[in-house]
Amino acid sequence: MAQLRIEFDRQDGQGWRVRSEGQFPGTAEQVKAALPRYALQYPHRAFLDGVLVAEAASQIGVYPSCDGGG
């Protein structure tokens, strides 16, 4: 089992913070596929056994507006 650490950056000058950390029974590919769901408001990155395996940008502004305008 690998050690997974997910970090996020609120972009407030405080740098990256640990969001979640623990044992993970999956693969780097699974982490890459799941990470964008974490990054709705802030950028996230994930490490397996200390190695950066995925990064995801904030999803703010990615979705069309709900006002019918686009």
ZIKA-V787976 format. One line per field, one symbol per residue. phi: phi as a letter, one per 40 degrees, with the letter a starting at -180 (. if undefined). psi: psi as a letter, one per 40 degrees, with the letter a starting at -180 (. if undefined). burial: # if it has 16 or more other C-alpha atoms within 10 Angstrom, else .. A space follows every 50 residues. Layout:
BEGIN
phi: ???
psi: ???
burial: ???
END
This chain:
BEGIN
phi: .ccbbbbbbcfbgcgcbccaaicbccbccccdccddccccbbcbabbbfg bcbabacdccgccccccgci
psi: iihhhhiihefeeeaiihdihaiheaidddddddddddfddiiiiihhfe hheiihiiehediiieeee.
burial: ...######......#...........#..#...##.###.#######.. ..######............
END
